[in-house]
Amino acid sequence: MRAPARTSENDDRWSAERQRIRIRFGSMNRQVFGATRFNAPGSFTGLDFSPDSRTLVALVTGEKRTKVHRFAIDDGRALDEQTVTGRFTGVFALPDGDLLLWARGSIARLGQDGELSWKLGEKATRKFAFATVSADGAIVATYGGDSVANVLDARTGKRLHDLSEPAGEIFAFAFSPDGATFATGGQKGIVRVFDRKSKKELAQRKSSKILVLAFSPEGSVLAGGHGQGDVHLWDGASLEPVRLLGSHRFQEDDGSGEQDGGPAGCRWLAFLADGETVVSQGNDRYFRWWKRSGAEVRRVRTPRHHAYGQGPAMALSRDGKWLAAGSTASGIGIWTSDGEPASSELGINAPHAIALSRERVVVAGSSGIWSWRRTDGTVSERRASGPAALANLPQGELLLVERENAVVVREITDEGKAIFANDAISPQGVAAVSRDGKTVMLPVASNVELWDRARGVRTATLSHDAKVSACTFGSDDTWAVSVSDAVRVWRLDDPETPVHAIELESGAPERCGGVAVSRVGWIAVSIDRDISNHSSDSALVFIDPRSGEVTATLSHPDKRLGQVAFVDDARAVVVDSAGRTRTADAEEGQWLDEPEAPEDIEFHGFEILPLTASEDGTEIAYIDGHGNLAIRAIEGTKKRVTPFELGFTPLAEKKPQGMFEERLAGSCILYAGRFQSSAMDVRTSREFREDMLIELGGAVAKKAKDATHFVGARIPYVKHVPSKAETEIDARIAKGDKVIKLSEKKLIEMLLPTFEESRAMLRGEVKDGIERWNRWRSRWRTSSGGFVQLSGIDLTGADLRKADLMVIPFEEAKFASARLEGVDLYDCVFRRADLRGADLEGARCGRVVFSNADLREAKLAGAEFTGAEFDGADLRGADLRDADLQYAKLTGAKLDGAKFDGAKLPRAGADHSRYAARPSF
């Protein structure tokens, strides 16, 4: 992201600001990146400029009190701060130095001595949402709660009169500059002008929904902003139309240039001091400058953290030289009347992940990823369309897990190397990388997925019964920890069943801020037992992975705890939703510091904020109370001790698993209840539950005393009542008998074929392998498809013509010379797979992904490829005669020498028809 242009007039100010920041960093042993000026802890809800236009007044609202901040316009310095009892979200600076403060249903006048001279509640004013003050500060109107506006004496608070609007709610109100008239508009689009003294209606016109009104400086013209984005000018006395200036509209960019995304409501507008220029702001996130002649002369895109800046969180200085936007944390945006940014700093929008190294610090928000070079603060920006996960990799690389792909980059502005596709994943902004950098771990709905970073294939899935909120690797890459309805410890050489499923003292955590493992093995989990967004009951929990015992639960009730990181063998640091950090010792089981006194401000509400530690534990990076990214040194790391010995085998030494009849030998499962459907949306038929169990060497138990495993049916949305069999099983478990209780989801996973079994059947290495495979699939069907993960499987030369293969991931699999004629491959994924010379003649390949696959010399004649993706695929020499490709995507595919006689090709003009090479016929 480029810094704003500088001019000779403000070079000195910029130089002074850089020096001020350097001093701040050095003196506090702390670096701050983000909005360092025009900022204070909390979210700015109300803004106004002083009458002399030299000071900006900003409100930060709490539950019971409001902070009033004043900033110098020339350099963004914080001048002073007042605390006012009561909740206020709007402010107007009066000519005598007093302030009018208001919120929904309450309005007051604050004197220069910090005392309220008067205050009115909803009973006196009726319900309202907004307030507008006359230019001389004498009169204030409240409106926006119903179809009535209240006009009050701003000096005394005395109600002068009410104004009723028969045509719906009043959304907009404006006083003329001389105060002689005022205008209203609202829900039904009726605009009216009234005489202030007589209250007589002078003019009326019908329009569409009005959100905002403003008079020109001389009062001859009234501007109106509409819910559909239009900005109109009318005669200020008669309301005769002058002209339509233009409209705010969403601008969407899908990579091929900006497209019109439809109308965007105009939320704020004002005339500049010249009387010839109107500035408006809309839901499209643009300030637009319009000449009264109708020309749009300028537009400025506001940062996303000001996307909801509207009403009281927008302001124009009295001299017309400055614009301000607030409404969220991370600083107030200031622009000159010419549209030049004056605050210059970057606001971080909804931060959720941080990566820290010696050279840089990177933070991911909901709309972007930002990287700061730590030596000089140089910032780079990468656009994002949702939560992205971050993790440092060896040799200074960075992993970004975005909505579509996981990529490795050197700088965040790089396109990067895609290592695996993320199409089916709902990104949660959480990722972990093993200490050797080879494996990536991601929470995906109710699973944790492990991916081989070098090969880009999924290697294992840790299955849960509830949504996973956090996960990380253990101290030596042989184990992992995940948090869903319980904290689970897994051994990665046998990921089928957790070693420990640790239920916390208060039951399942309503929210989990994060999980971390120290160098010796201590587990730290930050949780909140309160589901609301208005309060919290947070705690930091320490767990010993050897026993699965919770060794300490440290309460932190006033703000929600966020992410956690260890800085040495036993000390963990956590951040809360007010940007405060606390340190705790896992060995001692206690906090090592007291939290700062909580402020009654709406900072991030009760958001989970990110925090991370450097690899050596000497620094932490976190989001602080100002909404900025802060880096702080950590002193006195503890001496390294011997890591916990859990006795788990490294993945490379994993022993082969038994197959078929051997796999479940000795298992005797007792089924109880009426099975309907599972968490995997599967109809658990008797054939699947019992016949498959027997075929795998297990047995069906008839009595509780014989069972080694128990599965009880649970009907969705119905309170579970334990059956007699379940009660007997629980009694056995209480006595110490080794009985495993399985959910339906875990049962299904146990009965599905393993990777080795799948390969043996499909390659014909067992008798009647394909028939056995198909029988397995026929017993297990879901409404959403899916079966097993076969990424990387070697099926070179296999005869698969009779195999049921729909909806299976085959990323990086080997299918060279395989026979797939006429096979239905609907929704399969062959990304980066080897299909050289494979025979797919007549195959049905609807929605199949062949991205970057090797299909050289493949036989694809007569195949149907509706919705198939071949982007980046190598199709040189492939036979595509008579194939149906009219809805396929071939962007970037290599097509030299491919045969297309009789093929139905993609329609002209579609974005997927831009081939890297023209087909040969």
HUSULPE-V485235 format. One line per field, one symbol per residue. psi: psi as a letter, one per 30 degrees, with the letter a starting at -180 (. if undefined). burial: 1 if it has 9 or more other C-alpha atoms within 8 Angstrom, else 0. Layout:
BEGIN
psi->???
burial->???
END
This chain:
BEGIN
psi->kkllkllfegeeeeeeeeeeeeeeeefghkkkkbjflhllkakkfkkllleggfkkkkkkkaeflkkjkkkkeeggkkelkkkkkljkflkkjlegflkkklajgkklkklfggkkflkkafeeflklflkkkleggekkkklgfagkkkkljfefgkkelljkjfhakkfkkkklefgfllkllbeggkkkklkeefgkkflklkalkkfklkllefgfkkkkklfgfkjlklkfefgkkeljeakkkkjkjgfglkljglkkkjfkllklffffkkklkaffgkkkkkkfffkjflkkkklffgfgjlbfgkkkleggfkkkkbfllhlkkkllfggkkffflkkjkikfkkkkleelkkkkafflkkkkkfeggkklkkklgakkkkkkllgglkkjjaeelklklelffkeljkflkgegkjkggklkklffgfkkkkkjcglkkkkjeefhkkflkjklflkkfllllafggfllklkcflkkkkkffigekkekjjklegakkekkelklklfffkkkkklkgkflgfllillkkkkjfefgkjfkjjkifflkkblkkkfaefkkklklfggkklklkeefhlkflkllkkkilicgbhljllkllleggfllklkafggljkkkkklhklkklklkjfgkklefgkkkkllbffegkfkjkkkkljkdlafghkjileeeeeeeeefggalkkfleffkflkjkkkkkgkkkjkleeeeeeeeeeefgkjkkkkleeeeeeeflkleeeeeeefggflkheeeeeeeeeffjklfgalcljhkgkjhkgkjgfgkjgkhkjhkgljgkgljgkgkjgkgljhkgljgkgkjgkgljhkgkjgkgljgkgkjgkglkhjgljgkgljgkgkjgkgljgfglkgkgkjgkgkkgkgkjlkkkfkfggilfkklk.
burial->000000000010000010001001110001111111111011111111111011111111111011111111100111000001001111111110111111101111111000010111110011111111111011111111111111111100101001001001111111111011111111111111111100001111001111111111101111111111111111111110000111111110000000000011111111110010111111111111111101010010010011101101111111011111111111111111101110100011101111111001111111111111110000111101011111111000111111101111110100000111010000111111110011111111111111111001111011111011111111101111111111111111101001011111000111111111111111111111110000111111111110011111110111111111111111111111111111111100111000000001111101011111110011111111111111111100100000000000110001000011111110111111001011001111000111111111111110010011111111100000000011111001100000100111111100110010111111110000110111011011110000011111101111111011111111111111111111111111111111111111111111111111111111111111111111111111111111111111111111111111001101000001101100110
END
